[in-house]
């Protein structure tokens, strides 16, 4: 029993030392092509962070009328920092998001999957800026048919965020 406890303690110490990014936490304002929201990012290793965000969603590039579809989505994404320690440098990030949307003919669901690549800066040890671009498959299912305002299409995505790292 004592031997197992030693192994568990050793594993915890090793894993805790691997997850030492400086700083490990990030509160952010997400400013994407179709979303504006708030999020949290946590480093889980030197080169990997997990990010969650709550977003206001307006797919204005997919609609015939500006603000025709509006909604709320939750987004989850791993951030894979390619050359530098999280939260700086070149990154690659697959993502998925899902939520609810409303339009003049009713309410429905919306979801997207995609990936982005970009670069992140950490200024004065705490001020975080990230910019990126990528592609996504974005779908909104609004009752009443498959015509606008419902859609399911591949579109480019732009990622931008500012935040405070601690």
Phi and psi in radians as a Rosetta constraint file:
Dihedral C 1 N 2 CA 2 C 2 CIRCULARHARMONIC -1.101 0.35
Dihedral N 2 CA 2 C 2 N 3 CIRCULARHARMONIC -0.642 0.35
Dihedral C 2 N 3 CA 3 C 3 CIRCULARHARMONIC -1.120 0.35
Dihedral N 3 CA 3 C 3 N 4 CIRCULARHARMONIC -0.724 0.35
Dihedral C 3 N 4 CA 4 C 4 CIRCULARHARMONIC -1.128 0.35
Dihedral N 4 CA 4 C 4 N 5 CIRCULARHARMONIC -0.693 0.35
Dihedral C 4 N 5 CA 5 C 5 CIRCULARHARMONIC -1.109 0.35
Dihedral N 5 CA 5 C 5 N 6 CIRCULARHARMONIC -0.684 0.35
Dihedral C 5 N 6 CA 6 C 6 CIRCULARHARMONIC -1.096 0.35
Dihedral N 6 CA 6 C 6 N 7 CIRCULARHARMONIC -0.730 0.35
Dihedral C 6 N 7 CA 7 C 7 CIRCULARHARMONIC -1.115 0.35
Dihedral N 7 CA 7 C 7 N 8 CIRCULARHARMONIC -0.778 0.35
Dihedral C 7 N 8 CA 8 C 8 CIRCULARHARMONIC -1.083 0.35
Dihedral N 8 CA 8 C 8 N 9 CIRCULARHARMONIC -0.808 0.35
Dihedral C 8 N 9 CA 9 C 9 CIRCULARHARMONIC -1.072 0.35
Dihedral N 9 CA 9 C 9 N 10 CIRCULARHARMONIC -0.743 0.35
Dihedral C 9 N 10 CA 10 C 10 CIRCULARHARMONIC -1.086 0.35
Dihedral N 10 CA 10 C 10 N 11 CIRCULARHARMONIC -0.743 0.35
Dihedral C 10 N 11 CA 11 C 11 CIRCULARHARMONIC -1.096 0.35
Dihedral N 11 CA 11 C 11 N 12 CIRCULARHARMONIC -0.759 0.35
Dihedral C 11 N 12 CA 12 C 12 CIRCULARHARMONIC -1.070 0.35
Dihedral N 12 CA 12 C 12 N 13 CIRCULARHARMONIC -0.763 0.35
Dihedral C 12 N 13 CA 13 C 13 CIRCULARHARMONIC -1.105 0.35
Dihedral N 13 CA 13 C 13 N 14 CIRCULARHARMONIC -0.785 0.35
Dihedral C 13 N 14 CA 14 C 14 CIRCULARHARMONIC -1.117 0.35
Dihedral N 14 CA 14 C 14 N 15 CIRCULARHARMONIC -0.825 0.35
Dihedral C 14 N 15 CA 15 C 15 CIRCULARHARMONIC -1.127 0.35
Dihedral N 15 CA 15 C 15 N 16 CIRCULARHARMONIC -0.666 0.35
Dihedral C 15 N 16 CA 16 C 16 CIRCULARHARMONIC -1.137 0.35
Dihedral N 16 CA 16 C 16 N 17 CIRCULARHARMONIC -0.634 0.35
Dihedral C 16 N 17 CA 17 C 17 CIRCULARHARMONIC -1.264 0.35
Dihedral N 17 CA 17 C 17 N 18 CIRCULARHARMONIC -0.546 0.35
Dihedral C 17 N 18 CA 18 C 18 CIRCULARHARMONIC -1.195 0.35
Dihedral N 18 CA 18 C 18 N 19 CIRCULARHARMONIC -0.599 0.35
Dihedral C 18 N 19 CA 19 C 19 CIRCULARHARMONIC -1.510 0.35
Dihedral N 19 CA 19 C 19 N 20 CIRCULARHARMONIC 0.436 0.35
Dihedral C 19 N 20 CA 20 C 20 CIRCULARHARMONIC -1.631 0.35
Dihedral N 20 CA 20 C 20 N 21 CIRCULARHARMONIC 1.430 0.35
Dihedral C 20 N 21 CA 21 C 21 CIRCULARHARMONIC -1.636 0.35
Dihedral N 21 CA 21 C 21 N 22 CIRCULARHARMONIC 2.711 0.35
Dihedral C 21 N 22 CA 22 C 22 CIRCULARHARMONIC -2.231 0.35
Dihedral N 22 CA 22 C 22 N 23 CIRCULARHARMONIC 1.904 0.35
Dihedral C 22 N 23 CA 23 C 23 CIRCULARHARMONIC -1.494 0.35
Dihedral N 23 CA 23 C 23 N 24 CIRCULARHARMONIC 2.690 0.35
Dihedral C 23 N 24 CA 24 C 24 CIRCULARHARMONIC -1.462 0.35
Dihedral N 24 CA 24 C 24 N 25 CIRCULARHARMONIC -0.332 0.35
Dihedral C 24 N 25 CA 25 C 25 CIRCULARHARMONIC -1.988 0.35
Dihedral N 25 CA 25 C 25 N 26 CIRCULARHARMONIC 2.637 0.35
Dihedral C 25 N 26 CA 26 C 26 CIRCULARHARMONIC -2.580 0.35
Dihedral N 26 CA 26 C 26 N 27 CIRCULARHARMONIC 2.125 0.35
Dihedral C 26 N 27 CA 27 C 27 CIRCULARHARMONIC -1.698 0.35
Dihedral N 27 CA 27 C 27 N 28 CIRCULARHARMONIC 2.315 0.35
Dihedral C 27 N 28 CA 28 C 28 CIRCULARHARMONIC -2.411 0.35
Dihedral N 28 CA 28 C 28 N 29 CIRCULARHARMONIC 2.708 0.35
Dihedral C 28 N 29 CA 29 C 29 CIRCULARHARMONIC -1.803 0.35
Dihedral N 29 CA 29 C 29 N 30 CIRCULARHARMONIC 2.086 0.35
Dihedral C 29 N 30 CA 30 C 30 CIRCULARHARMONIC -1.641 0.35
Dihedral N 30 CA 30 C 30 N 31 CIRCULARHARMONIC 2.173 0.35
Dihedral C 30 N 31 CA 31 C 31 CIRCULARHARMONIC -2.186 0.35
Dihedral N 31 CA 31 C 31 N 32 CIRCULARHARMONIC 1.357 0.35
Dihedral C 31 N 32 CA 32 C 32 CIRCULARHARMONIC -1.661 0.35
Dihedral N 32 CA 32 C 32 N 33 CIRCULARHARMONIC -3.098 0.35
Dihedral C 32 N 33 CA 33 C 33 CIRCULARHARMONIC -1.111 0.35
Dihedral N 33 CA 33 C 33 N 34 CIRCULARHARMONIC -0.697 0.35
Dihedral C 33 N 34 CA 34 C 34 CIRCULARHARMONIC -2.060 0.35
Dihedral N 34 CA 34 C 34 N 35 CIRCULARHARMONIC 0.008 0.35
Dihedral C 34 N 35 CA 35 C 35 CIRCULARHARMONIC -2.310 0.35
Dihedral N 35 CA 35 C 35 N 36 CIRCULARHARMONIC 2.647 0.35
Dihedral C 35 N 36 CA 36 C 36 CIRCULARHARMONIC -2.424 0.35
Dihedral N 36 CA 36 C 36 N 37 CIRCULARHARMONIC 2.203 0.35
Dihedral C 36 N 37 CA 37 C 37 CIRCULARHARMONIC -2.879 0.35
Dihedral N 37 CA 37 C 37 N 38 CIRCULARHARMONIC -2.977 0.35
Dihedral C 37 N 38 CA 38 C 38 CIRCULARHARMONIC -2.136 0.35
Dihedral N 38 CA 38 C 38 N 39 CIRCULARHARMONIC 2.654 0.35
Dihedral C 38 N 39 CA 39 C 39 CIRCULARHARMONIC -2.680 0.35
Dihedral N 39 CA 39 C 39 N 40 CIRCULARHARMONIC 3.053 0.35
Dihedral C 39 N 40 CA 40 C 40 CIRCULARHARMONIC -2.370 0.35
Dihedral N 40 CA 40 C 40 N 41 CIRCULARHARMONIC 2.381 0.35
Dihedral C 40 N 41 CA 41 C 41 CIRCULARHARMONIC -2.197 0.35
Dihedral N 41 CA 41 C 41 N 42 CIRCULARHARMONIC 2.392 0.35
Dihedral C 41 N 42 CA 42 C 42 CIRCULARHARMONIC -2.270 0.35
Dihedral N 42 CA 42 C 42 N 43 CIRCULARHARMONIC 2.197 0.35
Dihedral C 42 N 43 CA 43 C 43 CIRCULARHARMONIC -1.237 0.35
Dihedral N 43 CA 43 C 43 N 44 CIRCULARHARMONIC 2.291 0.35
Dihedral C 43 N 44 CA 44 C 44 CIRCULARHARMONIC -1.921 0.35
Dihedral N 44 CA 44 C 44 N 45 CIRCULARHARMONIC -0.180 0.35
Dihedral C 44 N 45 CA 45 C 45 CIRCULARHARMONIC -2.800 0.35
Dihedral N 45 CA 45 C 45 N 46 CIRCULARHARMONIC -3.100 0.35
Dihedral C 45 N 46 CA 46 C 46 CIRCULARHARMONIC -1.086 0.35
Dihedral N 46 CA 46 C 46 N 47 CIRCULARHARMONIC -0.501 0.35
Dihedral C 46 N 47 CA 47 C 47 CIRCULARHARMONIC -2.125 0.35
Dihedral N 47 CA 47 C 47 N 48 CIRCULARHARMONIC 0.094 0.35
Dihedral C 47 N 48 CA 48 C 48 CIRCULARHARMONIC -2.312 0.35
Dihedral N 48 CA 48 C 48 N 49 CIRCULARHARMONIC 2.309 0.35
Dihedral C 48 N 49 CA 49 C 49 CIRCULARHARMONIC -2.290 0.35
Dihedral N 49 CA 49 C 49 N 50 CIRCULARHARMONIC 2.656 0.35
Dihedral C 49 N 50 CA 50 C 50 CIRCULARHARMONIC -1.918 0.35
Dihedral N 50 CA 50 C 50 N 51 CIRCULARHARMONIC 2.395 0.35
Dihedral C 50 N 51 CA 51 C 51 CIRCULARHARMONIC -2.231 0.35
Dihedral N 51 CA 51 C 51 N 52 CIRCULARHARMONIC 2.400 0.35
Dihedral C 51 N 52 CA 52 C 52 CIRCULARHARMONIC -2.201 0.35
Dihedral N 52 CA 52 C 52 N 53 CIRCULARHARMONIC 2.601 0.35
Dihedral C 52 N 53 CA 53 C 53 CIRCULARHARMONIC -2.616 0.35
Dihedral N 53 CA 53 C 53 N 54 CIRCULARHARMONIC 2.597 0.35
Dihedral C 53 N 54 CA 54 C 54 CIRCULARHARMONIC -1.917 0.35
Dihedral N 54 CA 54 C 54 N 55 CIRCULARHARMONIC 2.201 0.35
Dihedral C 54 N 55 CA 55 C 55 CIRCULARHARMONIC -2.263 0.35
Dihedral N 55 CA 55 C 55 N 56 CIRCULARHARMONIC 2.458 0.35
Dihedral C 55 N 56 CA 56 C 56 CIRCULARHARMONIC -1.419 0.35
Dihedral N 56 CA 56 C 56 N 57 CIRCULARHARMONIC 2.316 0.35
Dihedral C 56 N 57 CA 57 C 57 CIRCULARHARMONIC -2.115 0.35
Dihedral N 57 CA 57 C 57 N 58 CIRCULARHARMONIC 2.167 0.35
Dihedral C 57 N 58 CA 58 C 58 CIRCULARHARMONIC -2.437 0.35
Dihedral N 58 CA 58 C 58 N 59 CIRCULARHARMONIC 1.739 0.35
Dihedral C 58 N 59 CA 59 C 59 CIRCULARHARMONIC -1.394 0.35
Dihedral N 59 CA 59 C 59 N 60 CIRCULARHARMONIC 1.131 0.35
Dihedral C 59 N 60 CA 60 C 60 CIRCULARHARMONIC -1.106 0.35
Dihedral N 60 CA 60 C 60 N 61 CIRCULARHARMONIC -0.432 0.35
Dihedral C 60 N 61 CA 61 C 61 CIRCULARHARMONIC -1.331 0.35
Dihedral N 61 CA 61 C 61 N 62 CIRCULARHARMONIC -0.306 0.35
Dihedral C 61 N 62 CA 62 C 62 CIRCULARHARMONIC -1.723 0.35
Dihedral N 62 CA 62 C 62 N 63 CIRCULARHARMONIC 0.010 0.35
Dihedral C 62 N 63 CA 63 C 63 CIRCULARHARMONIC -1.980 0.35
Dihedral N 63 CA 63 C 63 N 64 CIRCULARHARMONIC 2.673 0.35
Dihedral C 63 N 64 CA 64 C 64 CIRCULARHARMONIC -1.349 0.35
Dihedral N 64 CA 64 C 64 N 65 CIRCULARHARMONIC -0.522 0.35
Dihedral C 64 N 65 CA 65 C 65 CIRCULARHARMONIC -2.103 0.35
Dihedral N 65 CA 65 C 65 N 66 CIRCULARHARMONIC 2.301 0.35
Dihedral C 65 N 66 CA 66 C 66 CIRCULARHARMONIC -1.017 0.35
Dihedral N 66 CA 66 C 66 N 67 CIRCULARHARMONIC 2.348 0.35
Dihedral C 66 N 67 CA 67 C 67 CIRCULARHARMONIC 1.096 0.35
Dihedral N 67 CA 67 C 67 N 68 CIRCULARHARMONIC 0.474 0.35
Dihedral C 67 N 68 CA 68 C 68 CIRCULARHARMONIC -1.166 0.35
Dihedral N 68 CA 68 C 68 N 69 CIRCULARHARMONIC -0.662 0.35
Dihedral C 68 N 69 CA 69 C 69 CIRCULARHARMONIC -2.082 0.35
Dihedral N 69 CA 69 C 69 N 70 CIRCULARHARMONIC 2.296 0.35
Dihedral C 69 N 70 CA 70 C 70 CIRCULARHARMONIC -2.401 0.35
Dihedral N 70 CA 70 C 70 N 71 CIRCULARHARMONIC 2.657 0.35
Dihedral C 70 N 71 CA 71 C 71 CIRCULARHARMONIC -2.963 0.35
Dihedral N 71 CA 71 C 71 N 72 CIRCULARHARMONIC -2.827 0.35
Dihedral C 71 N 72 CA 72 C 72 CIRCULARHARMONIC -2.399 0.35
Dihedral N 72 CA 72 C 72 N 73 CIRCULARHARMONIC 2.329 0.35
Dihedral C 72 N 73 CA 73 C 73 CIRCULARHARMONIC -2.326 0.35
Dihedral N 73 CA 73 C 73 N 74 CIRCULARHARMONIC 2.692 0.35
Dihedral C 73 N 74 CA 74 C 74 CIRCULARHARMONIC -1.877 0.35
Dihedral N 74 CA 74 C 74 N 75 CIRCULARHARMONIC 2.424 0.35
Dihedral C 74 N 75 CA 75 C 75 CIRCULARHARMONIC -2.173 0.35
Dihedral N 75 CA 75 C 75 N 76 CIRCULARHARMONIC 2.445 0.35
Dihedral C 75 N 76 CA 76 C 76 CIRCULARHARMONIC -2.225 0.35
Dihedral N 76 CA 76 C 76 N 77 CIRCULARHARMONIC 2.365 0.35
Dihedral C 76 N 77 CA 77 C 77 CIRCULARHARMONIC -2.714 0.35
Dihedral N 77 CA 77 C 77 N 78 CIRCULARHARMONIC 2.383 0.35
Dihedral C 77 N 78 CA 78 C 78 CIRCULARHARMONIC -1.443 0.35
Dihedral N 78 CA 78 C 78 N 79 CIRCULARHARMONIC 2.492 0.35
Dihedral C 78 N 79 CA 79 C 79 CIRCULARHARMONIC -1.923 0.35
Dihedral N 79 CA 79 C 79 N 80 CIRCULARHARMONIC 2.013 0.35
Dihedral C 79 N 80 CA 80 C 80 CIRCULARHARMONIC -1.804 0.35
Dihedral N 80 CA 80 C 80 N 81 CIRCULARHARMONIC 1.828 0.35
Dihedral C 80 N 81 CA 81 C 81 CIRCULARHARMONIC -1.453 0.35
Dihedral N 81 CA 81 C 81 N 82 CIRCULARHARMONIC 2.068 0.35
Dihedral C 81 N 82 CA 82 C 82 CIRCULARHARMONIC -1.370 0.35
Dihedral N 82 CA 82 C 82 N 83 CIRCULARHARMONIC -0.678 0.35
Dihedral C 82 N 83 CA 83 C 83 CIRCULARHARMONIC -2.191 0.35
Dihedral N 83 CA 83 C 83 N 84 CIRCULARHARMONIC -0.436 0.35
Dihedral C 83 N 84 CA 84 C 84 CIRCULARHARMONIC -1.970 0.35
Dihedral N 84 CA 84 C 84 N 85 CIRCULARHARMONIC 3.036 0.35
Dihedral C 84 N 85 CA 85 C 85 CIRCULARHARMONIC -1.386 0.35
Dihedral N 85 CA 85 C 85 N 86 CIRCULARHARMONIC 2.450 0.35
Dihedral C 85 N 86 CA 86 C 86 CIRCULARHARMONIC -0.964 0.35
Dihedral N 86 CA 86 C 86 N 87 CIRCULARHARMONIC 2.418 0.35
Dihedral C 86 N 87 CA 87 C 87 CIRCULARHARMONIC -1.857 0.35
Dihedral N 87 CA 87 C 87 N 88 CIRCULARHARMONIC 0.722 0.35
Dihedral C 87 N 88 CA 88 C 88 CIRCULARHARMONIC -2.233 0.35
Dihedral N 88 CA 88 C 88 N 89 CIRCULARHARMONIC 2.816 0.35
Dihedral C 88 N 89 CA 89 C 89 CIRCULARHARMONIC 1.638 0.35
Dihedral N 89 CA 89 C 89 N 90 CIRCULARHARMONIC -2.952 0.35
Dihedral C 89 N 90 CA 90 C 90 CIRCULARHARMONIC -1.185 0.35
Dihedral N 90 CA 90 C 90 N 91 CIRCULARHARMONIC 2.406 0.35
Dihedral C 90 N 91 CA 91 C 91 CIRCULARHARMONIC -2.354 0.35
Dihedral N 91 CA 91 C 91 N 92 CIRCULARHARMONIC 2.734 0.35
Dihedral C 91 N 92 CA 92 C 92 CIRCULARHARMONIC -2.251 0.35
Dihedral N 92 CA 92 C 92 N 93 CIRCULARHARMONIC 2.372 0.35
Dihedral C 92 N 93 CA 93 C 93 CIRCULARHARMONIC -2.575 0.35
Dihedral N 93 CA 93 C 93 N 94 CIRCULARHARMONIC 1.894 0.35
Dihedral C 93 N 94 CA 94 C 94 CIRCULARHARMONIC -1.290 0.35
Dihedral N 94 CA 94 C 94 N 95 CIRCULARHARMONIC 2.702 0.35
Dihedral C 94 N 95 CA 95 C 95 CIRCULARHARMONIC -2.609 0.35
Dihedral N 95 CA 95 C 95 N 96 CIRCULARHARMONIC 2.808 0.35
Dihedral C 95 N 96 CA 96 C 96 CIRCULARHARMONIC -2.454 0.35
Dihedral N 96 CA 96 C 96 N 97 CIRCULARHARMONIC 2.568 0.35
Dihedral C 96 N 97 CA 97 C 97 CIRCULARHARMONIC -2.510 0.35
Dihedral N 97 CA 97 C 97 N 98 CIRCULARHARMONIC 2.663 0.35
Dihedral C 97 N 98 CA 98 C 98 CIRCULARHARMONIC -2.666 0.35
Dihedral N 98 CA 98 C 98 N 99 CIRCULARHARMONIC 2.643 0.35
Dihedral C 98 N 99 CA 99 C 99 CIRCULARHARMONIC -3.117 0.35
Dihedral N 99 CA 99 C 99 N 100 CIRCULARHARMONIC -2.762 0.35
Dihedral C 99 N 100 CA 100 C 100 CIRCULARHARMONIC -2.053 0.35
Dihedral N 100 CA 100 C 100 N 101 CIRCULARHARMONIC 2.630 0.35
Dihedral C 100 N 101 CA 101 C 101 CIRCULARHARMONIC -2.442 0.35
Dihedral N 101 CA 101 C 101 N 102 CIRCULARHARMONIC 2.688 0.35
Dihedral C 101 N 102 CA 102 C 102 CIRCULARHARMONIC -2.292 0.35
Dihedral N 102 CA 102 C 102 N 103 CIRCULARHARMONIC 2.606 0.35
Dihedral C 102 N 103 CA 103 C 103 CIRCULARHARMONIC -2.521 0.35
Dihedral N 103 CA 103 C 103 N 104 CIRCULARHARMONIC 3.106 0.35
Dihedral C 103 N 104 CA 104 C 104 CIRCULARHARMONIC -1.068 0.35
Dihedral N 104 CA 104 C 104 N 105 CIRCULARHARMONIC -0.488 0.35
Dihedral C 104 N 105 CA 105 C 105 CIRCULARHARMONIC -1.694 0.35
Dihedral N 105 CA 105 C 105 N 106 CIRCULARHARMONIC 0.074 0.35
Dihedral C 105 N 106 CA 106 C 106 CIRCULARHARMONIC 2.556 0.35
Dihedral N 106 CA 106 C 106 N 107 CIRCULARHARMONIC -3.045 0.35
Dihedral C 106 N 107 CA 107 C 107 CIRCULARHARMONIC -1.924 0.35
Dihedral N 107 CA 107 C 107 N 108 CIRCULARHARMONIC 2.634 0.35
Dihedral C 107 N 108 CA 108 C 108 CIRCULARHARMONIC -2.721 0.35
Dihedral N 108 CA 108 C 108 N 109 CIRCULARHARMONIC -2.858 0.35
Dihedral C 108 N 109 CA 109 C 109 CIRCULARHARMONIC -1.955 0.35
Dihedral N 109 CA 109 C 109 N 110 CIRCULARHARMONIC 2.710 0.35
Dihedral C 109 N 110 CA 110 C 110 CIRCULARHARMONIC -2.410 0.35
Dihedral N 110 CA 110 C 110 N 111 CIRCULARHARMONIC 2.594 0.35
Dihedral C 110 N 111 CA 111 C 111 CIRCULARHARMONIC -2.715 0.35
Dihedral N 111 CA 111 C 111 N 112 CIRCULARHARMONIC 2.810 0.35
Dihedral C 111 N 112 CA 112 C 112 CIRCULARHARMONIC -2.680 0.35
Dihedral N 112 CA 112 C 112 N 113 CIRCULARHARMONIC 2.638 0.35
Dihedral C 112 N 113 CA 113 C 113 CIRCULARHARMONIC -2.351 0.35
Dihedral N 113 CA 113 C 113 N 114 CIRCULARHARMONIC 2.544 0.35
Dihedral C 113 N 114 CA 114 C 114 CIRCULARHARMONIC -3.057 0.35
Dihedral N 114 CA 114 C 114 N 115 CIRCULARHARMONIC -2.932 0.35
Dihedral C 114 N 115 CA 115 C 115 CIRCULARHARMONIC -2.641 0.35
Dihedral N 115 CA 115 C 115 N 116 CIRCULARHARMONIC 2.596 0.35
Dihedral C 115 N 116 CA 116 C 116 CIRCULARHARMONIC -2.350 0.35
Dihedral N 116 CA 116 C 116 N 117 CIRCULARHARMONIC 2.756 0.35
Dihedral C 116 N 117 CA 117 C 117 CIRCULARHARMONIC -2.285 0.35
Dihedral N 117 CA 117 C 117 N 118 CIRCULARHARMONIC 2.522 0.35
Dihedral C 117 N 118 CA 118 C 118 CIRCULARHARMONIC -2.937 0.35
Dihedral N 118 CA 118 C 118 N 119 CIRCULARHARMONIC -2.888 0.35
Dihedral C 118 N 119 CA 119 C 119 CIRCULARHARMONIC -2.364 0.35
Dihedral N 119 CA 119 C 119 N 120 CIRCULARHARMONIC 2.497 0.35
Dihedral C 119 N 120 CA 120 C 120 CIRCULARHARMONIC -2.205 0.35
Dihedral N 120 CA 120 C 120 N 121 CIRCULARHARMONIC 2.467 0.35
Dihedral C 120 N 121 CA 121 C 121 CIRCULARHARMONIC -2.069 0.35
Dihedral N 121 CA 121 C 121 N 122 CIRCULARHARMONIC 2.598 0.35
Dihedral C 121 N 122 CA 122 C 122 CIRCULARHARMONIC -2.161 0.35
Dihedral N 122 CA 122 C 122 N 123 CIRCULARHARMONIC 1.935 0.35
Dihedral C 122 N 123 CA 123 C 123 CIRCULARHARMONIC -1.814 0.35
Dihedral N 123 CA 123 C 123 N 124 CIRCULARHARMONIC 2.431 0.35
Dihedral C 123 N 124 CA 124 C 124 CIRCULARHARMONIC 0.920 0.35
Dihedral N 124 CA 124 C 124 N 125 CIRCULARHARMONIC 0.605 0.35
Dihedral C 124 N 125 CA 125 C 125 CIRCULARHARMONIC 1.151 0.35
Dihedral N 125 CA 125 C 125 N 126 CIRCULARHARMONIC -0.108 0.35
Dihedral C 125 N 126 CA 126 C 126 CIRCULARHARMONIC -2.404 0.35
Dihedral N 126 CA 126 C 126 N 127 CIRCULARHARMONIC -0.454 0.35
Dihedral C 126 N 127 CA 127 C 127 CIRCULARHARMONIC -1.524 0.35
Dihedral N 127 CA 127 C 127 N 128 CIRCULARHARMONIC 2.025 0.35
Dihedral C 127 N 128 CA 128 C 128 CIRCULARHARMONIC -1.854 0.35
Dihedral N 128 CA 128 C 128 N 129 CIRCULARHARMONIC 2.344 0.35
Dihedral C 128 N 129 CA 129 C 129 CIRCULARHARMONIC -2.300 0.35
Dihedral N 129 CA 129 C 129 N 130 CIRCULARHARMONIC 2.323 0.35
Dihedral C 129 N 130 CA 130 C 130 CIRCULARHARMONIC -2.371 0.35
Dihedral N 130 CA 130 C 130 N 131 CIRCULARHARMONIC 2.411 0.35
Dihedral C 130 N 131 CA 131 C 131 CIRCULARHARMONIC -2.314 0.35
Dihedral N 131 CA 131 C 131 N 132 CIRCULARHARMONIC 2.484 0.35
Dihedral C 131 N 132 CA 132 C 132 CIRCULARHARMONIC -2.822 0.35
Dihedral N 132 CA 132 C 132 N 133 CIRCULARHARMONIC 2.969 0.35
Dihedral C 132 N 133 CA 133 C 133 CIRCULARHARMONIC -2.549 0.35
Dihedral N 133 CA 133 C 133 N 134 CIRCULARHARMONIC 2.769 0.35
Dihedral C 133 N 134 CA 134 C 134 CIRCULARHARMONIC -3.033 0.35
Dihedral N 134 CA 134 C 134 N 135 CIRCULARHARMONIC -2.686 0.35
Dihedral C 134 N 135 CA 135 C 135 CIRCULARHARMONIC -2.414 0.35
Dihedral N 135 CA 135 C 135 N 136 CIRCULARHARMONIC 2.684 0.35
Dihedral C 135 N 136 CA 136 C 136 CIRCULARHARMONIC -2.592 0.35
Dihedral N 136 CA 136 C 136 N 137 CIRCULARHARMONIC 2.645 0.35
Dihedral C 136 N 137 CA 137 C 137 CIRCULARHARMONIC -1.726 0.35
Dihedral N 137 CA 137 C 137 N 138 CIRCULARHARMONIC 2.108 0.35
Dihedral C 137 N 138 CA 138 C 138 CIRCULARHARMONIC -2.108 0.35
Dihedral N 138 CA 138 C 138 N 139 CIRCULARHARMONIC 2.306 0.35
Dihedral C 138 N 139 CA 139 C 139 CIRCULARHARMONIC -2.384 0.35
Dihedral N 139 CA 139 C 139 N 140 CIRCULARHARMONIC 2.408 0.35
Dihedral C 139 N 140 CA 140 C 140 CIRCULARHARMONIC -2.205 0.35
Dihedral N 140 CA 140 C 140 N 141 CIRCULARHARMONIC 2.222 0.35
Dihedral C 140 N 141 CA 141 C 141 CIRCULARHARMONIC -1.883 0.35
Dihedral N 141 CA 141 C 141 N 142 CIRCULARHARMONIC 1.802 0.35
Dihedral C 141 N 142 CA 142 C 142 CIRCULARHARMONIC -1.916 0.35
Dihedral N 142 CA 142 C 142 N 143 CIRCULARHARMONIC 2.259 0.35
Dihedral C 142 N 143 CA 143 C 143 CIRCULARHARMONIC -0.976 0.35
Dihedral N 143 CA 143 C 143 N 144 CIRCULARHARMONIC 2.623 0.35
Dihedral C 143 N 144 CA 144 C 144 CIRCULARHARMONIC 1.881 0.35
Dihedral N 144 CA 144 C 144 N 145 CIRCULARHARMONIC 0.164 0.35
Dihedral C 144 N 145 CA 145 C 145 CIRCULARHARMONIC 2.251 0.35
Dihedral N 145 CA 145 C 145 N 146 CIRCULARHARMONIC 3.113 0.35
Dihedral C 145 N 146 CA 146 C 146 CIRCULARHARMONIC -1.741 0.35
Dihedral N 146 CA 146 C 146 N 147 CIRCULARHARMONIC -0.021 0.35
Dihedral C 146 N 147 CA 147 C 147 CIRCULARHARMONIC -1.366 0.35
Dihedral N 147 CA 147 C 147 N 148 CIRCULARHARMONIC 2.958 0.35
Dihedral C 147 N 148 CA 148 C 148 CIRCULARHARMONIC -0.891 0.35
Dihedral N 148 CA 148 C 148 N 149 CIRCULARHARMONIC 2.395 0.35
Dihedral C 148 N 149 CA 149 C 149 CIRCULARHARMONIC -1.526 0.35
Dihedral N 149 CA 149 C 149 N 150 CIRCULARHARMONIC 0.045 0.35
Dihedral C 149 N 150 CA 150 C 150 CIRCULARHARMONIC -1.338 0.35
Dihedral N 150 CA 150 C 150 N 151 CIRCULARHARMONIC 2.602 0.35
Dihedral C 150 N 151 CA 151 C 151 CIRCULARHARMONIC -2.788 0.35
Dihedral N 151 CA 151 C 151 N 152 CIRCULARHARMONIC 2.875 0.35
Dihedral C 151 N 152 CA 152 C 152 CIRCULARHARMONIC -2.741 0.35
Dihedral N 152 CA 152 C 152 N 153 CIRCULARHARMONIC 1.734 0.35
Dihedral C 152 N 153 CA 153 C 153 CIRCULARHARMONIC -2.580 0.35
Dihedral N 153 CA 153 C 153 N 154 CIRCULARHARMONIC 2.796 0.35
Dihedral C 153 N 154 CA 154 C 154 CIRCULARHARMONIC -1.606 0.35
Dihedral N 154 CA 154 C 154 N 155 CIRCULARHARMONIC 2.283 0.35
Dihedral C 154 N 155 CA 155 C 155 CIRCULARHARMONIC -2.434 0.35
Dihedral N 155 CA 155 C 155 N 156 CIRCULARHARMONIC 2.735 0.35
Dihedral C 155 N 156 CA 156 C 156 CIRCULARHARMONIC -1.229 0.35
Dihedral N 156 CA 156 C 156 N 157 CIRCULARHARMONIC 2.774 0.35
Dihedral C 156 N 157 CA 157 C 157 CIRCULARHARMONIC -2.297 0.35
Dihedral N 157 CA 157 C 157 N 158 CIRCULARHARMONIC 2.490 0.35
Dihedral C 157 N 158 CA 158 C 158 CIRCULARHARMONIC -2.025 0.35
Dihedral N 158 CA 158 C 158 N 159 CIRCULARHARMONIC 2.334 0.35
Dihedral C 158 N 159 CA 159 C 159 CIRCULARHARMONIC -2.047 0.35
Dihedral N 159 CA 159 C 159 N 160 CIRCULARHARMONIC 2.380 0.35
Dihedral C 159 N 160 CA 160 C 160 CIRCULARHARMONIC -2.618 0.35
Dihedral N 160 CA 160 C 160 N 161 CIRCULARHARMONIC 2.438 0.35
Dihedral C 160 N 161 CA 161 C 161 CIRCULARHARMONIC -2.640 0.35
Dihedral N 161 CA 161 C 161 N 162 CIRCULARHARMONIC 2.646 0.35
Dihedral C 161 N 162 CA 162 C 162 CIRCULARHARMONIC -2.234 0.35
Dihedral N 162 CA 162 C 162 N 163 CIRCULARHARMONIC 2.606 0.35
Dihedral C 162 N 163 CA 163 C 163 CIRCULARHARMONIC -2.935 0.35
Dihedral N 163 CA 163 C 163 N 164 CIRCULARHARMONIC -3.119 0.35
Dihedral C 163 N 164 CA 164 C 164 CIRCULARHARMONIC -2.070 0.35
Dihedral N 164 CA 164 C 164 N 165 CIRCULARHARMONIC 2.120 0.35
Dihedral C 164 N 165 CA 165 C 165 CIRCULARHARMONIC -1.692 0.35
Dihedral N 165 CA 165 C 165 N 166 CIRCULARHARMONIC 2.382 0.35
